[in-house]
Amino acid sequence: MRVCIVVEGCYPYVTGGVSSWVHGLIQSFPKLEFVILSIISSRSMSGKFTYQLPENVTEVHELYLEDVDWNRKGRKKLKLNKTEYQAFRSLVHNRNVEWEAVFRLFQEKPVSLDKLLMGEDFLKIVREYYDQNYSQLVFSDFLWTVRSVYLPLLFTLKMKLPKADLYHCLATGYAGVLGSMAKELYGSRFLISEHGIYTREREEELLRADWVQGVYKNIWIDQFKKMSKLAYEKADLVTSLYEYARELQVDLGCPVEKTMVTPNGVALERLKDIPGKTEEDEGKINVGAVLRVTPIKDVKTMIQAFSFAKEREPRLKLWIMGPRDEDEGYARECLEQVEALGVTDVVFTGRIDIRDYLGRMDMTILTSISEGQPLTILEGFAAHKPAIATDVGNCRGLIYGENDDFGDAGIVVHIMNVEEIAQAMVDLARNEPMRLQMGENGYQRVVSGYQIGHMRSKYRKIYQDFSDSMGLRWDE
C-alpha cells in the first residue's frame, strides 16, 4: 500500500511533537511505501529537512502557500464558463460549495491565478458578497483582503497530487483540501489524524493576531471552517488524541460515526536507565521545558514566572531545551527578557537528545497557549518526572487522569497566569516526597495507556482495514 502523508508546517522541516509522531509512524511500518506531501510557507524552506528520512519514504512533494503564479503566458483575460463561475461563486460565498466542480476547474484547466484574482469574474463575485454582507467596509480594502484569503487556497487547489492508495492528513485546513481532492480525483481512501483541532487553533491565533483587524478576522476564520467542514465530510475516518477533542470534531461538523480516539504513545525502553544528576546539578532543583522556542509555547510567561519562583526558592534552575531557529525574533526576545529581568540559572540548550537531559530534571514544565496531547509530558512521565502544564488540550487529562486512579502526576495551571505557574514550581521544589510520588503516578499512567506499542497497534489495524477495503495485499 502506498500512503501519502500530508502535513502542514512541520515534518520534515521542523522538529516537535507532530513531526516526531510522523517520523515514528513511518518507521513503525517499514514495508509500507510512504510519500510526503508537505505544506510550507515558501520556496525558501525547500529541502531544508531536519530529519533524515526513513528508507521507506520514496518521494517528498512541497506545496508553497506563499508563491508566485507561474502560469502567466499570454495576455488573454481569463473568462469562466457558466459552470465554473457558479462553482467559484459558491466557494467565495460559502453557500453549498460545489467542491467537485471547483476541483475540476483548478486541476483540469490551466488557470492563471493572477488573471483570475484580477479579473472581472472575481470582481463581480466579491462585489456581490460584499453588498450582501460587508457593505459597511471600504470596498477596496475588502477586495484585497479576500484576494489574500483565497490565494493560498488556490495554490492548494492547483497542486498536482502524487498518486497514492491512502492519503493520511495530519490536519484539516489546506491538508484536508488536498486529501478531499485526492479522493475525488483518484478514488483513494482519506484518513485524518488531528493532533490539535485545526479550526480552533487557527481561530485562537487570529483572535490574538495584530496583522488582521476587526471583521476581517471573521473572514479568515470562516475560510478555515469551510476547509475543515469539507475535510470532515470527505474523510473515511477521523482520529483524535483524546475524547474531548473527538467531541469538538463532532461539534464542528464531523459525523460521529467517522471518529476514533487514538492516544499518543512513547517508547518506554528509550527512556529507561537514562543518566541522572551530575555534579553541576548539586543543590539545584531542575525544571525542564522541552519545546520549540515559539510564541505558541509562551516561553516569555514561563521566564517571568520562573523569575518570581527563583526569588522564593533559590535552588530552582530552568532548562529551556529545544530549537530556537523557527522564530528567531521571538527567541531573541526571550533571551533579552532573561537579561532584562536579571534572573540567573536559565539555560537555553538548543536542540538536544532528551535522553541526555531528562534524567537530570526534577520536573517538566509547559506553559503553552495551545496544545493537543503533548509528547513532552508523556516523555517526562516515562522518566518518572511530574509535570507543570497550562490547562490546554489534554494536559489536564494527562496530569490528573482520565478513567484511572493513579493520582495526580503534576500541577495544572491557567494560561499566562504568572503567579500560579511560579507557585507550582515552588510547591514541587519544596516537597520532594510529593514530587517523587507524582513522577511515579505519571509513569504508571504511561505504562497503562500511552505506550508507543498501543499507538502502533491502533494504526496497524487502521492501515490494514484500509488495505483490505481496497483489495490490496497487506505485508508486514
C-alpha positions in Angstrom: 0.0 0.0 0.0 1.3 3.5 -0.9 0.5 6.1 1.8 0.7 9.8 1.2 1.3 11.7 4.5 0.0 15.2 4.1 1.4 17.6 6.7 1.4 21.4 7.2 4.2 23.4 8.7 6.1 20.6 10.3 7.7 17.3 9.1 10.4 17.0 7.9 11.4 20.7 8.2 10.6 21.4 11.9 11.2 19.3 15.0 8.4 19.0 17.5 5.6 16.7 18.7 3.7 16.2 15.5 6.9 15.8 13.4 8.2 13.2 15.9 4.9 11.4 15.7 5.0 11.3 11.9 8.6 10.1 11.8 7.8 7.4 14.3 4.7 6.3 12.4 6.7 5.9 9.2 9.4 3.9 11.0 6.7 1.6 12.5 5.7 0.3 9.1 8.9 -0.3 7.2 7.3 -2.4 4.5 4.8 0.3 3.5 5.7 2.9 1.0 5.3 6.5 2.2 5.2 9.7 0.2 5.4 13.0 2.0 3.3 16.0 0.8 4.4 18.9 3.0 2.7 22.3 3.0 5.2 25.0 3.8 5.2 28.8 3.7 7.6 29.4 0.8 10.2 28.1 -1.5 12.9 29.4 0.8 12.3 26.4 3.0 12.5 23.9 0.2 14.6 20.8 1.0 15.8 22.1 4.4 15.0 18.9 6.3 15.8 18.5 10.0 15.0 14.7 9.8 16.9 12.0 8.0 14.1 10.4 6.1 13.4 6.7 6.6 14.2 4.4 3.7 10.5 3.6 3.0 9.9 7.3 2.2 10.2 7.3 -1.6 9.2 10.9 -2.5 8.8 14.3 -1.0 6.5 16.9 -2.6 6.2 20.5 -1.5 3.3 23.0 -1.6 4.1 26.6 -1.0 1.3 28.8 0.3 3.3 32.0 -0.4 4.4 31.6 -4.0 4.2 33.3 -7.4 1.9 32.3 -10.3 3.9 30.5 -12.9 1.1 30.4 -15.4 1.3 33.8 -17.0 1.5 33.0 -20.7 -0.4 35.3 -23.0 -2.4 38.5 -22.4 -5.8 37.0 -22.9 -8.2 37.6 -20.0 -9.5 34.6 -18.1 -13.2 34.0 -18.5 -15.0 31.3 -16.6 -17.8 29.4 -18.2 -21.2 29.3 -16.5 -20.5 26.1 -14.6 -17.1 27.3 -13.5 -18.4 30.7 -12.5 -21.2 29.1 -10.4 -18.7 26.8 -8.7 -16.2 29.6 -7.9 -19.1 31.8 -6.7 -20.3 29.0 -4.3 -16.8 28.8 -2.9 -16.4 32.6 -2.2 -20.0 33.0 -0.9 -19.6 29.8 1.2 -23.1 28.5 0.2 -23.4 24.9 -0.7 -19.9 24.9 -2.1 -19.6 22.8 -5.3 -16.3 21.4 -4.4 -16.1 18.8 -7.1 -16.6 21.4 -9.8 -14.0 23.6 -8.0 -11.5 20.7 -8.1 -12.1 20.2 -11.8 -11.7 23.9 -12.5 -8.2 24.1 -11.0 -7.0 20.6 -11.8 -8.1 20.3 -15.4 -7.8 23.9 -16.6 -4.5 25.9 -16.8 -5.9 28.7 -14.6 -3.7 31.8 -14.1 -4.3 32.9 -10.5 -3.1 36.4 -11.3 -5.7 36.7 -14.1 -8.4 35.1 -12.1 -8.0 37.3 -9.0 -7.6 40.4 -11.1 -10.4 39.5 -13.5 -13.9 40.6 -14.0 -15.5 37.4 -12.7 -13.7 37.5 -9.4 -14.6 41.2 -9.0 -18.2 40.6 -9.7 -18.4 37.6 -7.2 -16.7 39.6 -4.5 -18.8 42.7 -5.1 -21.9 40.6 -4.7 -20.6 39.0 -1.5 -19.6 42.5 -0.2 -23.0 44.0 -0.9 -24.8 41.2 0.9 -22.6 41.0 4.0 -20.0 43.7 4.4 -21.2 46.9 2.8 -20.1 48.9 5.8 -16.5 48.4 4.9 -14.3 50.1 2.4 -14.6 48.0 -0.7 -11.0 48.3 -1.9 -9.8 47.0 1.5 -12.3 44.2 1.4 -11.3 43.2 -2.1 -7.6 43.0 -1.3 -8.3 41.1 1.9 -10.4 38.5 0.0 -7.7 38.1 -2.5 -5.1 37.4 0.2 -7.5 34.9 1.9 -8.0 32.9 -1.3 -4.5 32.9 -2.8 -3.1 30.1 -0.6 -6.3 28.1 -1.1 -6.0 28.5 -4.9 -2.3 27.4 -4.8 -3.6 24.3 -2.9 -6.3 23.6 -5.5 -3.7 23.8 -8.3 -1.3 21.3 -6.6 -0.6 18.3 -8.8 -1.0 15.5 -6.3 1.2 12.4 -6.2 -0.9 9.3 -6.6 -1.4 7.0 -3.5 -3.8 4.5 -2.2 -4.3 6.3 1.1 -4.0 10.0 1.9 -3.2 10.4 5.6 -3.6 14.0 6.5 -2.4 15.4 9.9 -4.8 18.3 9.9 -7.9 19.6 8.2 -7.3 23.0 6.6 -5.2 23.0 3.5 -4.1 19.4 4.1 -7.7 18.4 4.3 -8.5 20.1 1.0 -5.7 18.1 -0.6 -7.0 14.8 0.9 -10.5 15.6 -0.2 -9.3 16.5 -3.7 -7.3 13.3 -4.0 -10.3 11.2 -3.0 -12.4 12.9 -5.7 -9.7 12.7 -8.4 -8.2 9.2 -7.7 -10.9 7.4 -5.7 -8.4 6.9 -2.9 -9.0 6.5 0.8 -8.8 9.5 3.1 -7.7 9.5 6.7 -7.4 12.5 9.1 -5.4 12.3 12.3 -5.8 15.6 14.2 -3.3 16.3 16.9 -4.9 19.6 17.7 -8.3 20.8 16.4 -7.1 22.8 13.4 -10.1 25.2 13.2 -9.9 26.1 16.8 -6.1 26.6 16.7 -6.4 28.9 13.7 -9.3 30.8 15.4 -7.2 31.3 18.5 -4.3 32.6 16.5 -6.4 35.0 14.5 -8.1 36.4 17.6 -4.7 37.3 19.0 -3.2 38.4 15.7 -2.4 42.1 15.1 -1.9 41.7 11.3 -5.6 41.4 10.7 -8.2 43.6 12.4 -12.0 43.7 13.1 -14.4 41.7 10.9 -11.6 40.6 8.6 -10.7 38.1 11.4 -14.1 36.6 10.8 -13.5 36.2 7.1 -10.2 34.3 7.7 -11.9 32.2 10.4 -14.8 31.3 8.1 -12.2 30.2 5.5 -10.6 27.7 7.8 -14.0 26.4 9.0 -15.0 26.0 5.3 -12.0 23.8 4.6 -12.4 21.8 7.8 -16.0 21.1 7.0 -15.0 19.8 3.6 -12.4 17.5 5.1 -14.7 16.1 7.7 -17.4 15.4 5.1 -15.0 13.6 2.7 -12.8 11.7 5.1 -13.3 8.0 5.6 -12.0 8.1 9.2 -11.1 10.9 11.5 -9.0 10.3 14.6 -8.2 12.5 17.6 -5.8 12.1 20.6 -8.4 12.3 23.4 -12.1 12.2 24.0 -12.8 15.9 24.3 -11.0 16.6 21.0 -13.3 14.0 19.4 -16.3 15.8 20.8 -15.0 19.1 19.4 -14.7 17.4 15.9 -18.3 16.3 16.1 -19.4 19.9 17.2 -17.5 21.2 14.2 -19.4 19.0 11.8 -17.6 15.7 11.7 -20.1 12.7 11.5 -19.7 10.9 14.8 -19.5 7.5 13.2 -16.3 8.5 11.5 -14.5 9.4 14.7 -12.0 7.4 16.7 -9.7 8.2 19.6 -6.0 7.1 19.1 -3.8 8.5 22.0 -0.2 9.3 21.6 2.5 6.9 22.7 6.1 7.0 23.9 8.8 4.3 23.9 9.5 3.4 27.5 12.6 1.5 26.6 14.2 4.6 25.1 13.9 6.4 28.4 14.9 3.6 30.6 18.2 3.8 32.6 18.9 7.3 31.3 21.7 9.3 33.1 20.7 11.1 36.4 22.0 14.2 38.0 25.6 15.4 37.6 27.9 17.4 39.8 26.6 20.5 38.0 23.2 19.8 39.4 24.2 19.5 43.0 22.0 21.7 45.2 19.7 22.6 42.2 16.0 21.8 41.5 15.9 21.5 37.8 12.8 22.5 35.8 12.9 21.2 32.2 11.0 22.7 29.3 11.3 20.6 26.2 9.8 22.8 23.4 10.3 24.9 20.3 11.0 28.5 21.3 7.9 30.0 19.6 5.1 32.2 20.7 2.5 29.4 21.0 4.7 27.9 23.7 4.5 31.2 25.6 8.1 31.0 26.8 8.0 34.6 27.9 5.4 33.8 30.6 7.5 30.8 31.7 10.6 33.0 32.1 8.6 35.7 34.0 7.1 33.0 36.3 10.5 31.4 36.9 12.0 34.8 37.9 9.3 35.1 40.7 9.7 31.5 41.7 13.5 31.9 41.9 13.2 34.7 44.4 11.2 32.4 46.7 13.2 29.2 46.0 16.9 30.0 45.0 17.6 26.3 44.3 15.5 26.4 41.1 17.1 26.2 37.7 15.2 26.5 34.4 16.4 24.5 31.4 14.8 25.5 28.1 15.6 22.7 25.7 14.7 22.9 22.1 15.4 24.7 18.8 15.4 28.5 18.6 15.5 28.8 14.8 11.8 28.5 14.0 11.1 32.1 15.1 14.4 33.7 15.7 12.9 37.1 16.5 10.8 35.6 19.4 13.8 33.6 20.6 15.9 36.7 20.7 13.2 38.5 22.7 13.2 35.6 25.2 17.0 35.9 25.7 16.7 39.6 26.1 13.9 39.1 28.7 16.2 36.9 30.8 18.9 39.6 30.7 16.4 42.4 31.5 15.0 40.5 34.5 18.5 39.8 35.8 17.4 36.3 36.6 20.1 33.6 36.9 20.0 29.9 36.3 18.2 30.0 33.0 19.8 27.8 30.3 18.9 27.6 26.6 20.4 24.4 25.3 19.2 24.5 21.7 18.3 21.2 20.1 19.0 18.2 22.3 18.5 14.4 22.7 16.2 14.3 25.7 17.9 11.2 26.9 20.9 13.3 27.8 19.0 15.7 29.9 15.6 14.4 31.1 17.1 12.2 33.9 18.7 15.4 35.4 15.3 17.1 35.7 13.2 17.2 38.8 10.0 18.2 36.9 9.0 19.3 33.4 7.0 22.4 32.5 4.9 23.5 29.6 3.2 27.0 29.5 1.7 26.8 26.0 -1.4 28.7 25.0 -2.4 25.8 22.7 -1.6 22.1 22.7 -3.0 18.7 21.7 -1.7 15.8 23.7 1.9 16.8 24.4 4.5 14.2 23.9 6.9 16.1 26.2 4.6 15.5 29.2 4.4 11.8 28.3 8.2 11.6 27.9 8.6 13.2 31.2 6.3 10.7 32.8 8.2 7.9 31.2 11.3 9.2 33.0 9.3 9.5 36.3 9.1 13.3 36.2 6.0 15.2 37.2 4.7 18.0 35.0 3.5 21.6 35.4 1.3 22.5 32.4 -1.3 25.0 31.4 -4.9 23.9 31.1 -4.9 23.4 27.3 -5.5 20.4 25.1 -5.3 17.2 27.0 -2.8 18.4 29.6 -5.4 18.2 32.4 -6.3 14.6 31.4 -2.7 13.5 31.3 -1.8 15.1 34.7 -4.9 14.4 36.7 -6.0 11.2 34.9 -9.0 10.1 32.9 -10.7 6.9 34.0 -7.8 5.8 36.2 -6.9 6.0 39.9 -3.2 6.5 39.6 -3.4 10.0 41.2 -2.0 13.4 40.3 1.1 13.5 38.2 1.8 17.2 38.5 0.0 20.5 38.6 -2.3 22.2 36.1 -2.2 26.0 35.9 -4.1 28.6 33.9 -2.8 30.1 30.7 -0.5 33.1 31.2 -1.1 33.1 35.0 2.4 34.0 36.1 1.6 33.7 39.9 0.1 30.2 39.5 3.0 28.9 37.4 5.5 30.4 39.8 3.8 28.9 42.8 3.6 25.4 41.2 7.4 25.5 40.7 7.9 26.5 44.3 5.5 23.8 45.6 7.1 21.0 43.7 10.6 22.2 44.6 9.9 22.3 48.3 8.0 19.0 48.6 10.3 16.2 47.4 8.1 13.3 48.6 5.1 14.8 46.6 7.3 15.4 43.6 8.6 11.8 43.6 5.1 10.3 44.1 3.7 12.4 41.2 6.5 11.3 39.0 5.7 7.7 39.8 1.9 8.3 39.2 2.8 9.7 35.7 4.9 6.7 34.9 2.1 4.3 35.8 -0.3 6.3 33.6 2.0 6.0 30.6 2.5 2.3 31.2 -1.2 1.8 31.4 -2.3 3.6 28.2 0.3 5.7 26.4 3.0 3.4 25.2 4.0 3.6 21.6 3.1 -0.1 21.1 -0.6 0.9 21.9 -0.5 3.6 19.2 1.2 1.3 16.7 -1.4 -1.4 17.2 -4.3 1.0 16.5 -2.7 2.4 13.4 -1.8 -1.1 12.2 -5.4 -2.0 12.4 -6.5 1.2 10.7 -4.0 0.8 7.8 -4.8 -2.9 7.4 -8.5 -2.1 7.3 -7.9 0.4 4.5 -5.7 -2.0 2.6 -8.3 -4.8 2.9 -11.1 -2.4 1.7 -9.1 -1.7 -1.5 -8.2 -5.3 -2.1 -4.5 -4.7 -1.6 -2.0 -7.1 -0.2 -1.1 -6.4 3.5 2.5 -7.4 4.1 4.5 -6.8 7.3 
